[in-house]
Amino acid sequence: MRFLRLFTKGFFLTVNITAVIFFLVSCLAPFVSPARFWPIGFFSLAFPFLFLVMVLFTVLWLIFHPKYALLPIVAMLIGWKSISSFVAFNWPGHAQPVADSTVKPFTVMSYNVAQFGLYRDKNSEPTRKAMFDLIKKEKVDILCMQDFYTSEKKGDFNNREDISRTMHLPFRFFSSDFNRNGSQHWGSIIFSKYPILKSDKVKLDLGPMGESLIYADIMREGDTIRVVNMHLESYRFNREDYKSIEKIKKQEDTGLVAAKGIVQKMREAYVRRSKQAELVAGFISASPHPVIVCGDFNDTPASYTYFKVKGKLQDVFLVKGNGIGRTFNSLAPTLRIDYIFVDPMFDVHSFKRIDKSGLSDHYPVITQLSVQGETDN
């Protein structure tokens, strides 16, 4: 019996030490570019599960051998930078719209609209209408969209004009990264209630599938704010890849063959995103105006991409959200990949994620902001 206890303790201790090593490696992701060491991208993706293992081992050791609980506890303290970016520790109800009538807040939304269901639904009109209704209800002042589609083709949807008109957002800038027949366009877009003084785009990738960072310098209440919007490199999974992922989940033999192609796509995406993140970080740091950064980063809060782009900005979810804030409703329940970052000069009054499935595979994120010290005189 004593041998069995010693063996069991030794087994769990070995597993815990191994998990701690993997966890600490995942916590290096904010400091190590996948362009230099690509496996770090996979460790950052595994971070939520490794963190959960640390929590479970802490509970296990506290029940049976309290002194060994120091192992996962110390590991979590070392990795606190990653933990604090992954989980928002705010009380429910903490994120409330500003009630002070002397403060002049404005609302910002970021939303990957997945082309309004264009390629997913046989008839995308109901999806488009539901998304329009959702956005209109929020009465946003600045709207950033990724995976945006618009067309001047007869019988198609001119989403660019329709949103400006129905949402009362007359000012806009569109990247128009991909075009067909001169009348159909795809890319990222910024809509604004306030005048746009200057706007432009910066290519994130020179390849044929490369998208752009776009920005708009907006005049609001006498202050100029730079709004940045982007859609960073995705894994570019197709339908066959998603089928392969299901095979892997079911541990089918054919899934092992398919996994090689998936890993290759992920590796390439991690490397491209790290380079894009460095370009974006340089662009933000050079901004002559306070920035609001919106986008689908296609990467988690434990990643090099997240920390590189965020820099010294505030993540509005961490300021006013709670929990893990999932924004992508496919693949895994831990994926927060859509963000709004803001300059420290802004007060963050609220954060909201609209958990609406069946429209896009992303959830919209919304924040209410004001400029520090700005009051209604």
matplotlib code that plots the C-alpha trace (Angstrom):
import matplotlib.pyplot as plt

x = [0.0, 2.8, 4.5, 1.2, 0.9, 4.6, 4.1, 0.9, 2.4, 5.5, 3.4, 1.3, 4.4, 6.1, 3.0, 2.8, 6.5, 6.1, 2.9, 4.7, 7.5, 5.1, 3.1, 6.2, 7.2, 3.8, 4.3, 7.4, 5.1, 4.8, 8.6, 9.5, 8.5, 7.3, 9.3, 12.4, 10.9, 7.6, 6.6, 6.0, 2.8, 1.4, 2.4, 0.5, -2.6, -2.3, -2.0, -5.6, -5.5, -2.1, -3.4, -6.4, -4.0, -2.1, -5.3, -6.4, -3.0, -3.1, -6.5, -5.3, -2.1, -3.9, -6.2, -3.6, -0.1, -0.3, 3.5, 3.5, 0.9, 3.8, 4.9, 1.9, 1.4, 4.9, 4.5, 1.4, 3.0, 5.9, 3.3, 1.1, 1.7, 0.0, -2.7, -3.7, -4.1, -6.2, -8.7, -10.5, -10.9, -13.9, -17.1, -20.2, -22.0, -18.8, -19.1, -21.9, -22.4, -21.5, -24.2, -22.5, -24.3, -21.3, -19.2, -19.4, -18.9, -18.8, -19.3, -17.0, -17.7, -15.4, -17.0, -15.8, -19.0, -17.8, -19.1, -22.6, -23.0, -22.3, -20.6, -22.1, -25.9, -27.8, -29.8, -27.7, -30.4, -31.8, -28.3, -27.5, -30.7, -30.1, -26.6, -27.8, -30.5, -27.9, -25.5, -28.3, -29.6, -26.2, -26.2, -22.4, -20.4, -17.4, -17.8, -14.9, -15.6, -13.4, -14.2, -16.5, -18.2, -19.9, -21.0, -22.3, -23.5, -27.2, -29.2, -26.4, -25.9, -24.2, -23.4, -21.1, -23.8, -26.5, -24.7, -23.7, -27.4, -29.2, -26.7, -26.2, -22.4, -21.8, -17.9, -16.0, -12.8, -12.6, -9.5, -11.0, -8.2, -9.8, -12.0, -13.9, -15.2, -14.8, -18.0, -17.5, -15.2, -13.8, -11.6, -11.8, -13.7, -14.1, -17.4, -17.7, -20.3, -17.5, -15.6, -12.6, -9.7, -7.2, -7.3, -5.1, -4.1, -0.8, -0.3, 0.3, 1.5, 2.7, 1.2, -1.9, -3.9, -2.5, -4.8, -4.3, -4.1, -6.4, -6.6, -8.8, -8.0, -11.3, -12.2, -14.3, -15.1, -12.1, -9.7, -8.1, -8.3, -6.6, -8.8, -6.9, -8.6, -7.0, -7.6, -4.4, -3.3, -5.7, -4.9, -6.8, -8.5, -10.9, -13.8, -11.5, -9.3, -12.3, -13.3, -9.7, -9.9, -13.0, -11.1, -8.3, -10.7, -12.2, -8.7, -9.3, -6.2, -6.8, -6.7, -3.0, -2.2, -4.5, -2.8, 0.4, -1.2, -3.0, 0.2, 1.9, -0.8, -0.7, 3.0, 3.0, 0.2, 2.1, 5.2, 3.3, 1.2, 4.3, 5.8, 2.5, 2.3, 5.7, 4.6, 1.4, 3.3, 5.6, 2.7, 0.9, 4.0, 4.5, 1.0, 0.8, -2.7, -4.1, -5.2, -8.1, -7.1, -9.8, -9.4, -9.5, -6.0, -6.6, -4.4, -5.0, -4.2, -1.2, 0.4, 3.3, 0.9, -1.4, 1.4, 3.3, 0.3, -1.1, 2.1, 1.1, -2.5, -5.5, -7.4, -11.0, -12.0, -9.5, -10.6, -14.3, -15.0, -15.0, -14.0, -12.2, -14.4, -14.6, -15.2, -14.8, -17.6, -15.9, -13.1, -12.5, -14.4, -11.3, -10.7, -10.7, -9.2, -11.2, -9.9, -10.3, -7.2, -7.2, -4.7, -4.3, -5.8, -9.3, -11.5, -13.1, -16.7, -18.1, -17.4, -19.9, -19.7, -22.8, -23.1, -25.1, -24.5, -25.7, -24.7, -20.9, -18.4, -17.2, -19.0, -19.0, -17.2, -18.3, -16.9, -18.0, -15.2, -14.5, -11.5, -10.0, -10.9, -13.4, -16.7, -19.8, -19.3]
y = [0.0, 2.4, 1.6, 2.4, 5.7, 6.6, 5.6, 7.6, 10.7, 10.3, 9.9, 13.0, 15.0, 14.0, 15.0, 18.3, 19.2, 18.4, 20.6, 23.4, 23.3, 23.5, 26.3, 28.4, 27.9, 29.2, 32.2, 33.1, 33.8, 37.6, 37.9, 35.5, 36.1, 33.1, 34.4, 33.4, 30.3, 29.3, 26.5, 29.3, 30.1, 26.6, 27.0, 30.3, 28.7, 25.9, 28.5, 28.4, 24.6, 24.7, 27.4, 25.2, 22.3, 24.6, 25.4, 21.8, 20.7, 23.5, 22.2, 18.6, 19.3, 21.5, 18.6, 15.8, 17.3, 21.1, 21.7, 20.5, 23.2, 25.7, 24.2, 25.3, 28.4, 29.7, 28.8, 30.9, 33.8, 33.7, 33.6, 36.3, 38.6, 36.0, 35.1, 38.8, 39.3, 36.2, 36.7, 39.9, 40.1, 42.5, 42.0, 41.3, 44.6, 46.5, 47.6, 50.1, 53.0, 56.4, 58.1, 61.4, 63.9, 66.2, 63.6, 63.3, 59.6, 58.0, 54.4, 52.2, 48.8, 46.3, 43.5, 40.8, 40.5, 37.5, 39.2, 39.3, 35.6, 36.0, 32.7, 30.7, 31.2, 30.5, 33.6, 36.0, 38.7, 37.6, 37.4, 40.8, 42.3, 40.8, 42.2, 45.6, 45.5, 44.5, 47.3, 49.9, 49.1, 49.9, 53.5, 53.4, 56.5, 54.8, 51.4, 49.2, 46.1, 43.4, 40.8, 43.5, 43.1, 45.7, 45.9, 48.3, 45.5, 45.5, 43.3, 43.0, 44.7, 48.1, 47.7, 50.7, 53.1, 51.4, 51.4, 55.1, 55.9, 53.7, 54.0, 57.7, 57.3, 59.5, 59.5, 56.3, 54.9, 51.5, 49.4, 47.7, 45.2, 42.7, 43.7, 41.8, 43.3, 46.8, 46.5, 44.0, 44.8, 43.1, 44.5, 46.4, 49.6, 52.5, 54.3, 57.5, 59.9, 62.5, 64.1, 62.3, 64.7, 62.2, 58.5, 55.9, 52.3, 50.4, 47.0, 44.3, 41.7, 42.2, 38.9, 38.6, 37.7, 40.5, 42.8, 46.4, 48.3, 51.3, 54.4, 57.5, 60.7, 61.8, 65.2, 65.0, 67.8, 69.7, 66.8, 64.6, 60.8, 58.2, 55.1, 52.1, 49.0, 45.7, 42.0, 40.2, 36.9, 34.0, 30.3, 30.3, 27.0, 25.8, 23.3, 20.3, 21.6, 21.9, 18.4, 17.3, 19.0, 17.0, 13.8, 14.8, 15.4, 12.0, 10.5, 8.9, 7.5, 9.7, 12.7, 12.2, 12.7, 15.7, 17.2, 17.8, 20.3, 22.1, 22.5, 23.9, 26.5, 27.4, 27.7, 30.1, 32.2, 32.6, 33.8, 36.2, 37.6, 38.3, 40.3, 42.1, 42.8, 44.5, 46.7, 47.7, 48.4, 50.7, 52.5, 53.0, 54.3, 56.9, 58.2, 62.0, 61.5, 59.3, 56.0, 53.6, 50.2, 47.8, 44.5, 40.8, 39.7, 36.0, 35.4, 34.9, 37.3, 35.0, 35.6, 37.6, 39.4, 40.6, 42.0, 43.6, 45.5, 46.4, 47.9, 50.5, 50.7, 49.7, 46.5, 47.6, 44.0, 43.8, 47.2, 46.5, 43.0, 39.7, 36.1, 35.1, 37.0, 34.6, 36.4, 33.5, 30.9, 28.1, 25.6, 26.3, 28.0, 30.0, 32.1, 35.8, 37.2, 40.4, 43.5, 47.2, 48.9, 52.5, 55.2, 55.8, 59.3, 57.6, 56.7, 53.3, 53.3, 50.0, 46.9, 44.6, 41.5, 40.5, 36.8, 36.3, 33.1, 32.3, 35.6, 35.8, 33.4, 36.4, 38.3, 42.1, 43.9, 47.4, 50.0, 53.4, 55.9, 59.5, 61.7, 62.2, 65.6, 66.3, 67.6, 69.4, 73.0]
z = [0.0, 0.9, -2.5, -4.3, -2.5, -3.3, -6.9, -7.2, -5.7, -7.9, -11.0, -10.3, -9.3, -12.6, -14.6, -12.7, -13.3, -17.0, -17.2, -15.4, -17.9, -20.8, -19.0, -18.4, -22.1, -23.1, -20.9, -22.9, -26.0, -25.3, -25.6, -28.4, -32.0, -33.9, -36.8, -34.8, -33.0, -34.6, -32.1, -29.5, -31.4, -30.6, -27.0, -26.8, -28.3, -25.6, -22.8, -21.6, -21.2, -19.5, -17.1, -16.3, -15.5, -13.1, -11.3, -11.0, -9.7, -7.1, -5.8, -5.9, -3.9, -1.4, -0.7, -0.5, -0.2, 0.5, 0.3, -3.4, -4.2, -4.3, -7.6, -9.7, -7.6, -8.2, -11.9, -12.1, -10.3, -12.8, -15.7, -14.2, -17.2, -19.5, -16.9, -16.4, -20.1, -20.5, -17.6, -16.7, -12.9, -12.7, -10.8, -13.0, -13.5, -13.2, -16.9, -16.8, -19.2, -17.9, -15.8, -15.2, -17.4, -17.5, -19.3, -23.1, -23.9, -27.3, -28.4, -30.5, -32.0, -33.6, -35.6, -38.0, -40.1, -42.1, -45.3, -43.9, -44.6, -48.4, -48.9, -46.0, -46.6, -49.8, -49.0, -47.0, -46.7, -43.4, -41.9, -43.2, -41.9, -38.4, -38.3, -39.4, -36.6, -34.0, -34.9, -35.2, -31.8, -30.2, -31.6, -32.2, -33.0, -34.5, -36.2, -37.3, -39.4, -40.8, -43.5, -44.9, -48.3, -50.5, -54.1, -56.6, -58.8, -59.6, -57.4, -54.8, -51.5, -51.3, -47.6, -47.6, -48.6, -46.6, -43.3, -43.7, -44.3, -41.9, -39.0, -39.4, -39.9, -42.9, -42.8, -43.7, -45.1, -46.8, -47.6, -50.7, -50.6, -53.0, -55.9, -58.7, -61.9, -60.5, -58.6, -55.8, -52.9, -49.8, -46.9, -43.7, -43.1, -40.6, -40.2, -38.2, -36.9, -36.7, -39.7, -41.0, -41.5, -43.0, -43.9, -45.6, -45.6, -45.1, -46.6, -44.0, -46.6, -50.1, -51.3, -53.4, -50.3, -48.2, -46.4, -45.0, -41.8, -42.3, -40.2, -40.0, -38.1, -36.7, -35.4, -32.2, -29.8, -31.0, -30.5, -33.2, -32.6, -34.8, -35.3, -36.5, -37.9, -39.1, -39.9, -39.2, -40.9, -40.5, -40.7, -44.0, -43.2, -45.8, -45.5, -45.9, -43.1, -40.8, -41.7, -40.9, -37.5, -36.7, -37.7, -35.3, -32.5, -33.1, -33.3, -36.6, -38.4, -41.5, -39.2, -38.5, -42.2, -42.4, -39.3, -41.2, -43.6, -40.8, -38.8, -41.8, -42.3, -38.7, -38.7, -41.7, -40.1, -36.8, -38.6, -40.8, -37.9, -35.8, -38.7, -39.1, -35.4, -35.5, -38.4, -36.6, -33.3, -35.1, -36.9, -33.5, -31.7, -34.5, -34.3, -33.8, -32.1, -29.4, -30.9, -30.7, -32.2, -33.3, -35.1, -35.6, -34.6, -35.1, -32.1, -28.3, -25.4, -24.5, -27.9, -29.2, -31.6, -28.7, -26.6, -29.5, -30.8, -27.3, -26.0, -23.4, -24.6, -22.5, -23.4, -22.8, -22.0, -19.2, -17.9, -17.8, -18.8, -16.8, -17.4, -20.6, -23.1, -26.0, -29.3, -31.8, -31.7, -33.5, -32.8, -29.1, -26.2, -25.1, -28.3, -27.6, -30.9, -31.4, -29.5, -28.8, -27.4, -26.4, -25.4, -21.7, -22.2, -22.6, -19.7, -20.4, -19.0, -20.3, -22.3, -23.9, -26.0, -27.9, -27.7, -30.8, -32.7, -36.3, -37.8, -38.0, -36.5, -34.4, -31.7, -31.8, -29.0, -27.9, -25.5, -24.2, -23.9, -23.0, -23.0, -19.5, -18.2, -20.9, -19.5, -20.8, -19.7]

ax = plt.figure().add_subplot(projection="3d")
ax.plot(x, y, z, "-o")
ax.set_aspect("equal")
plt.show()
